[in-house]
Amino acid sequence: MSNLLSVEDICYRIISTNIFGRKKSEKEILKNISFQLEHGKILGITGESGSGKTTLAKIIAGLLPYSSGKIIFNLLGELQKTKISPVQILFQNNKEILNPFRKVNDLIEEAIFIKTQNKKNIKVDKKNLLDSVNFPEYLWNCKAFELSGGEQQRVALARVLAVKPELLILDEPFSAQDAESQLNFLNLFKKINKNYGIAIICIAHNMSILKKLCNDIIIMYKGKIVEKGNTDTIFSEPAHSYTKFLLKADSFKLTYEELKIEFEKFNTHG
């Protein structure tokens, strides 16, 4: 299977200047990030908070300019002929995505029209979209602020799917959810990947969920990729000490002393 996305030596730096516009300092957020994602595959990205995961996602989606490197898309669908981005992000905070005072009906129909510029089959398309994310019909006339967090997330996901992206980026989609909700969304993302053929990049801290969802996993630490590979291999034969640390922490097998030692080691040596 061919690659949908190739990321080659991407770096991202923040340069601060003084009042005269002269360079004062430079901070490197991402350091020589390289990986590939095949069409229709699911890639997990994990690591500590502040490791650069969301920054990388925004760069891939074109929301942030990178300092150096190259990003290559090999698109299959009609998106390459339109102005609609082939990459869509489902952000962690849906309240910033959805207008709280607009009805679900209007939000979804607007998204469909942006893609098709045709109102002929919009009712049918809307039903198919909302059904695909398991959003109940009795809530279609509700305004966004009247919905629960999980319901808002399903509406936001339906809006993203309406423009038929080739790559969907999920930014911490399982945070602040109970175990049952996490499982429901896990199965939903797998169904979307299968039924729509959309490649997915999932950013998450929960290694157990990534194991069930992803074909491949990338481990990031302090703006660098420290390990990447097939999910089964990452979990059965982790090569990097930080990957081993994350797996042990995720299974709650770390003692306080082990946690303290590992924390000091990684912050000393990087």
C-alpha positions in Angstrom: 0.0 0.0 0.0 1.3 3.5 -0.9 2.0 6.3 1.5 -0.6 9.0 2.0 1.7 11.1 4.1 5.5 11.5 4.3 7.0 13.7 6.9 10.7 14.4 6.4 13.0 16.0 8.9 10.4 18.5 10.2 11.7 21.1 12.7 9.7 23.8 14.4 11.4 26.7 16.3 10.0 29.6 18.2 12.1 32.7 17.9 11.6 35.6 20.3 12.8 39.1 19.6 13.4 42.2 21.6 11.7 45.6 21.2 14.0 46.4 18.3 13.1 43.3 16.4 16.4 41.6 17.0 16.6 37.9 17.8 16.7 37.3 21.6 16.3 33.6 21.9 15.3 30.5 20.0 13.5 27.4 21.3 13.3 24.2 19.2 9.9 22.5 19.7 10.2 19.7 17.1 13.5 18.2 16.1 13.9 16.3 12.8 10.6 14.5 12.8 10.3 11.9 10.1 7.7 9.2 9.5 5.3 7.8 6.8 1.6 7.0 7.0 0.0 4.6 4.5 -3.5 5.1 3.0 -6.2 3.8 5.3 -3.9 3.1 8.3 -4.2 4.3 11.9 -1.1 5.8 13.5 -0.9 6.5 17.2 1.3 9.3 18.7 2.0 9.4 22.4 4.5 10.9 24.9 4.5 13.2 27.8 2.6 16.5 27.8 4.7 19.1 26.1 6.5 16.6 23.9 5.3 18.4 20.7 2.4 16.0 19.7 -0.3 18.6 19.1 2.2 21.0 17.5 3.1 18.3 15.0 -0.6 17.7 14.3 -1.2 21.4 13.6 1.8 21.5 11.2 0.6 18.4 9.3 -2.9 20.1 9.0 -1.3 23.3 7.7 -2.3 25.3 10.8 1.3 26.1 11.8 4.3 26.8 9.5 7.3 24.5 10.0 10.8 25.9 10.2 12.5 23.3 8.0 11.9 19.9 6.5 9.2 18.6 4.0 5.6 17.3 4.1 4.4 15.3 1.1 0.8 14.2 0.5 -0.1 11.6 -2.1 -3.9 12.1 -2.4 -6.3 9.7 -3.9 -9.6 11.5 -3.9 -11.3 14.7 -5.2 -9.8 16.8 -2.4 -6.7 17.4 -4.5 -8.8 19.3 -7.0 -10.5 21.5 -4.4 -9.6 24.1 -1.8 -10.8 21.8 1.0 -8.0 20.5 3.1 -7.3 16.8 2.9 -6.5 16.9 6.6 -9.1 17.6 9.3 -8.6 17.7 13.0 -11.0 16.8 15.8 -9.7 19.0 18.6 -9.9 18.0 22.3 -12.2 21.0 23.2 -15.4 20.7 21.0 -16.8 23.8 22.6 -14.4 25.9 20.6 -15.4 24.1 17.4 -19.2 24.2 17.6 -21.2 27.4 17.7 -23.1 26.7 21.0 -26.3 28.5 19.8 -26.7 26.7 16.4 -28.8 23.6 16.0 -27.2 20.3 15.1 -29.3 20.2 11.9 -27.8 23.5 10.7 -24.2 22.7 11.7 -24.2 19.4 9.7 -26.1 20.7 6.7 -23.7 23.7 6.4 -20.7 21.3 6.4 -22.2 19.1 3.7 -23.0 22.1 1.5 -19.4 23.4 1.9 -18.2 20.2 0.3 -20.9 19.5 -2.3 -22.3 23.0 -3.1 -25.5 21.1 -3.7 -28.6 21.0 -1.5 -30.3 18.2 -3.5 -29.4 15.2 -1.3 -28.4 17.1 1.8 -31.1 15.5 4.0 -30.0 12.0 3.0 -26.3 12.9 3.5 -27.0 14.4 6.9 -28.8 11.3 8.1 -26.0 9.0 6.8 -23.4 11.1 8.6 -25.2 11.4 11.9 -26.0 7.7 11.8 -22.4 6.9 11.1 -21.3 8.6 14.3 -24.2 7.0 16.3 -25.9 10.4 17.0 -29.6 9.9 17.8 -32.2 11.6 15.7 -34.2 13.0 18.6 -31.2 15.4 19.3 -31.0 16.8 15.8 -32.9 20.0 16.7 -30.9 20.6 19.9 -28.4 23.5 20.1 -24.8 22.6 20.7 -24.8 23.9 24.2 -27.6 21.6 25.1 -25.6 18.5 24.4 -23.3 16.5 26.6 -19.5 16.5 25.9 -19.7 13.1 24.2 -22.7 14.2 22.1 -20.8 17.4 21.1 -17.8 15.3 20.1 -20.0 13.1 17.8 -21.4 16.2 16.1 -17.9 17.7 15.6 -16.8 14.4 14.1 -19.8 14.4 11.7 -18.9 17.9 10.6 -15.3 16.7 9.9 -16.5 13.7 8.0 -18.8 15.8 5.9 -15.9 17.2 3.9 -14.6 13.7 3.2 -11.0 14.1 4.4 -8.3 11.6 3.5 -6.6 12.1 6.9 -8.3 12.6 10.2 -6.3 13.8 13.2 -7.7 13.0 16.7 -6.3 15.3 19.4 -6.7 13.5 22.8 -10.2 12.2 21.9 -10.4 9.9 25.0 -9.4 12.4 27.6 -11.9 13.1 30.5 -14.0 10.1 29.5 -15.0 7.1 31.6 -14.1 3.6 30.5 -17.4 2.9 28.8 -17.2 6.1 26.7 -13.6 5.4 25.8 -14.6 2.0 24.5 -17.6 3.4 22.5 -15.4 6.0 20.8 -12.6 3.5 20.2 -15.1 1.3 18.3 -16.5 4.3 16.5 -13.1 5.4 15.2 -12.3 1.9 14.0 -15.7 1.8 12.2 -15.1 5.1 10.5 -11.6 4.0 9.4 -13.0 0.8 7.9 -16.2 2.2 6.3 -14.8 5.5 5.0 -11.2 4.3 4.3 -9.9 7.4 6.1 -6.3 7.3 7.5 -6.2 8.4 11.2 -3.5 9.9 13.4 -4.6 9.6 17.0 -2.8 11.6 19.7 -3.4 10.1 23.1 -1.7 9.4 26.5 -3.5 6.1 27.0 -1.2 3.4 25.7 -3.8 0.6 26.2 -6.3 2.4 23.9 -3.6 3.0 21.2 -2.8 -0.7 21.3 -6.4 -1.6 20.4 -6.8 1.2 17.8 -3.5 1.7 15.9 -1.5 -0.2 13.3 1.7 1.7 14.2 2.8 3.9 17.1 5.2 6.8 17.5 6.8 7.6 20.8 7.8 11.3 21.3 9.9 12.8 24.0 11.0 16.5 24.2 10.2 17.2 20.6 11.9 14.1 19.2 10.7 10.7 18.0 12.5 8.2 20.3 10.8 5.1 18.9 8.4 4.2 16.1 7.1 0.9 14.7 4.4 -1.7 14.4 2.0 -1.6 17.5 2.6 -5.3 18.3 6.3 -4.9 18.2 6.2 -1.7 20.3 4.3 -3.4 23.1 6.1 -6.8 23.0 9.6 -5.7 22.2 10.1 -2.0 23.1 13.6 -0.8 22.3 13.9 2.6 23.9 14.0 3.1 27.7 11.3 5.8 27.6 8.9 3.5 25.7 9.5 0.9 28.4 8.8 3.6 31.0 5.5 4.6 29.4 4.4 1.0 29.1 5.2 0.2 32.7 3.5 3.5 33.9 0.4 2.7 31.8 0.1 -0.7 33.5 0.4 0.9 37.0 3.5 -1.2 37.7 5.9 1.6 38.6 6.7 2.2 42.3 7.3 5.7 43.6 11.1 5.1 43.7 11.1 3.8 40.1 9.0 6.8 38.9 11.4 9.2 40.7 14.5 7.5 39.2 13.1 7.4 35.7 11.9 11.0 35.9 15.4 12.3 36.9 17.1 10.1 34.3 15.0 11.5 31.4 15.2 15.1 32.5 19.0 14.8 32.9 19.9 13.0 29.7 16.8 13.7 27.5 
